[in-house]
Amino acid sequence: MGSAAKHNYLPAANPQPAFWGRDVDEFHNHRTTPELPQETDVLIIGAGYAGTATAWHLVKDRNPSKAKQTVTVLEARGICSGATGRNGGHLRPDLYGHIPTYIKRAGLEAAVELAEFEIAHVPALKQFIEQEKIDCDFVLSRCIDVWSNEEAAKNALQTYETLKGHSLAYMNDVFFKYGADAPGISGAKDAKATASYTAGMMWPYKFIRHVLKSLVASGDINLQTHCPVTDIKPEGDSFVVKTARGSIKAGKVIHANNAYVGGLLPEYASSIVPCKGICCRITVPEGKVAPAMTTSYIERDADKTLSYLIPRPDGSIVVGGASFLFKPNIHEWYDNIDDGVLIESAKHYYDGYMQRTFAGWEDSDAKVDQIWTGVMGYSYDSNSHIGAVPDRPGHYVIAGFNGHGMPVIWLSGKGLAKMINDDVPFEKTGVPRLLKTTKDRLERAQSGKEEHGDILGDGSVFPLGR
Ligand SMILES: Cc1cc2nc3c(=O)[nH]c(=O)nc-3n(C[C@H](O)[C@H](O)[C@H](O)COP(=O)(O)OP(=O)(O)OC[C@H]3O[C@@H](n4cnc5c(N)ncnc54)[C@H](O)[C@@H]3O)c2cc1C
């Protein structure tokens, strides 16, 4: 079974610059060898977070009793130029947002498994970043959730109480307050309820670049940027992978190209849909002051428009979201890979955002300094797809992370690498069962009939299916 990329599934040629790309160096366009290697044991498509996490664990967790595998990473543009290099930098485990849905869908044990997996990412990444001395502005912090709509605040309270009622140990890290104290605790002027829990923030591009540089420097991977994969054909028990720069023979292929995965694996086109999001950086002009922010936020305004926000060590704010505003304008974001064009109907939402949302910011003159868009891989049932591609021996997938990959991808990459290194089934990887890619999940998405997940992460659902 061969597969050729549909044209509209290759990353766009001219993405808008994101704030995180200000620190780009020559490694952005790195090619370990001037020509593509002729063959490789494992070929990874995509040099974002998923491709990098998988490459790291393939190399570092390899079984010393087995022969060393060669690993090649092919990236269509520069390194980390997809969603990872354009996101909000927020490492926020979901402790209760989607968990009630997953309890209904798959039971308490499966839902808790996913929550705990996300929570485990915070200490795992902190430890890894410290161990590898990665300069990526990592901060271990609290995330403050804010609900400024009365009805949404009451629903949040109910969810909190339901989860507490299950006596989940991890809920001990959640502080929740409904009522008049919410603005004073959260700093958000209109808050009707607020919560907080452990989370992190970082500069994703610097993190990925460091890991890739380290793998290249140790001779463990061959990285080829500006090398889009356009076709994969089986040949004997391996594959001929065609790229814009020639072909390479691969023993195994890992699809870590997230939003674009349906191009080379058409059976995923209904399960993982490219959808655009918006993000910006806000700064306070010199001579003006604003209150110091020390926590990250998930802020939902009175109209239920959701924003994710991190304060930066330089005093600026990175904030994005606003999907509630552009959701009706489907052509602007849904099944759309053009990260060279802003989402028109949301591009002014963050003008004056800090002033109208947070106490003490009214006279700050805070302004949007840079705004950009990025393409996510929205999953039909809102869970990522990890593991062996059904009915395609030798193909593996790690994709479909919605607007929420930071607390999911690192350990998913570790799990996928374990499948390949140790030849174990998905169930032995430590990756939550809800994330296993299966034929059943693909077919349910293709049928388009069933209820799908909260693809925008704002508590609403949207009629997917194609
Ligand atoms: C605006 C925005 C804000 C976000 N904010 C957050 C946040 O704050 N917290 C959070 O947890 N998540 C956030 N996300 C989501 C998060 O960024 C993603 O879930 C995560 O980065 C996905 O990583 P990835 O490696 O799977 O995908 P990507 O980073 O998109 O990497 C895929 C790579 O594959 C390459 N590629 C595609 N097709 C091919 C091909 N045919 N050949 C070769 N290479 C190919 C692409 O160029 C790309 O570099 C946000 C996303 C966006 C867009």
PDBQT file of the ligand as one rigid body, heavy atoms in Angstrom, charges set to zero:
ROOT
HETATM    1  C1  LIG A 501      -1.294  28.928  18.183  1.00  0.00    +0.000 C 
HETATM    2  C2  LIG A 501      -1.060  27.669  18.971  1.00  0.00    +0.000 A 
HETATM    3  C3  LIG A 501      -0.983  27.719  20.360  1.00  0.00    +0.000 A 
HETATM    4  C4  LIG A 501      -0.787  26.551  21.099  1.00  0.00    +0.000 A 
HETATM    5  N1  LIG A 501      -0.572  26.644  22.447  1.00  0.00    +0.000 NA
HETATM    6  C5  LIG A 501      -0.301  25.526  23.165  1.00  0.00    +0.000 A 
HETATM    7  C6  LIG A 501       0.023  25.617  24.543  1.00  0.00    +0.000 A 
HETATM    8  O1  LIG A 501       0.186  26.702  25.095  1.00  0.00    +0.000 OA
HETATM    9  N2  LIG A 501       0.171  24.455  25.229  1.00  0.00    +0.000 N 
HETATM   10  C7  LIG A 501       0.057  23.235  24.625  1.00  0.00    +0.000 A 
HETATM   11  O2  LIG A 501       0.137  22.218  25.312  1.00  0.00    +0.000 OA
HETATM   12  N3  LIG A 501      -0.147  23.133  23.304  1.00  0.00    +0.000 NA
HETATM   13  C8  LIG A 501      -0.320  24.244  22.563  1.00  0.00    +0.000 A 
HETATM   14  N4  LIG A 501      -0.525  24.156  21.224  1.00  0.00    +0.000 N 
HETATM   15  C9  LIG A 501      -0.498  22.829  20.611  1.00  0.00    +0.000 C 
HETATM   16  C10 LIG A 501       0.925  22.304  20.485  1.00  0.00    +0.000 C 
HETATM   17  O3  LIG A 501       1.746  23.302  19.945  1.00  0.00    +0.000 OA
HETATM   18  C11 LIG A 501       0.924  21.067  19.602  1.00  0.00    +0.000 C 
HETATM   19  O4  LIG A 501       0.045  20.109  20.136  1.00  0.00    +0.000 OA
HETATM   20  C12 LIG A 501       2.307  20.442  19.492  1.00  0.00    +0.000 C 
HETATM   21  O5  LIG A 501       3.283  21.406  19.266  1.00  0.00    +0.000 OA
HETATM   22  C13 LIG A 501       2.320  19.424  18.374  1.00  0.00    +0.000 C 
HETATM   23  O6  LIG A 501       3.641  18.996  18.158  1.00  0.00    +0.000 OA
HETATM   24  P1  LIG A 501       3.969  18.099  16.907  1.00  0.00    +0.000 P 
HETATM   25  O7  LIG A 501       5.399  17.817  16.887  1.00  0.00    +0.000 OA
HETATM   26  O8  LIG A 501       3.013  16.964  16.896  1.00  0.00    +0.000 OA
HETATM   27  O9  LIG A 501       3.539  19.005  15.665  1.00  0.00    +0.000 OA
HETATM   28  P2  LIG A 501       4.351  20.162  14.913  1.00  0.00    +0.000 P 
HETATM   29  O10 LIG A 501       5.095  21.010  15.851  1.00  0.00    +0.000 OA
HETATM   30  O11 LIG A 501       3.376  20.822  14.001  1.00  0.00    +0.000 OA
HETATM   31  O12 LIG A 501       5.421  19.361  14.081  1.00  0.00    +0.000 OA
HETATM   32  C14 LIG A 501       5.096  18.654  12.908  1.00  0.00    +0.000 C 
HETATM   33  C15 LIG A 501       6.220  18.918  11.913  1.00  0.00    +0.000 C 
HETATM   34  O13 LIG A 501       6.037  18.083  10.774  1.00  0.00    +0.000 OA
HETATM   35  C16 LIG A 501       6.473  18.817   9.637  1.00  0.00    +0.000 C 
HETATM   36  N5  LIG A 501       5.885  18.186   8.455  1.00  0.00    +0.000 N 
HETATM   37  C17 LIG A 501       4.591  18.170   8.079  1.00  0.00    +0.000 A 
HETATM   38  N6  LIG A 501       4.414  17.464   6.947  1.00  0.00    +0.000 NA
HETATM   39  C18 LIG A 501       5.640  17.009   6.584  1.00  0.00    +0.000 A 
HETATM   40  C19 LIG A 501       6.118  16.221   5.500  1.00  0.00    +0.000 A 
HETATM   41  N7  LIG A 501       5.285  15.724   4.563  1.00  0.00    +0.000 N 
HETATM   42  N8  LIG A 501       7.454  15.969   5.434  1.00  0.00    +0.000 NA
HETATM   43  C20 LIG A 501       8.308  16.431   6.382  1.00  0.00    +0.000 A 
HETATM   44  N9  LIG A 501       7.890  17.191   7.438  1.00  0.00    +0.000 NA
HETATM   45  C21 LIG A 501       6.583  17.465   7.544  1.00  0.00    +0.000 A 
HETATM   46  C22 LIG A 501       5.980  20.213   9.906  1.00  0.00    +0.000 C 
HETATM   47  O14 LIG A 501       6.667  21.182   9.135  1.00  0.00    +0.000 OA
HETATM   48  C23 LIG A 501       6.221  20.349  11.401  1.00  0.00    +0.000 C 
HETATM   49  O15 LIG A 501       7.465  20.936  11.685  1.00  0.00    +0.000 OA
HETATM   50  C24 LIG A 501      -0.709  25.296  20.443  1.00  0.00    +0.000 A 
HETATM   51  C25 LIG A 501      -0.745  25.242  19.053  1.00  0.00    +0.000 A 
HETATM   52  C26 LIG A 501      -0.903  26.409  18.318  1.00  0.00    +0.000 A 
HETATM   53  C27 LIG A 501      -0.911  26.337  16.813  1.00  0.00    +0.000 C 
ENDROOT
TORSDOF 0
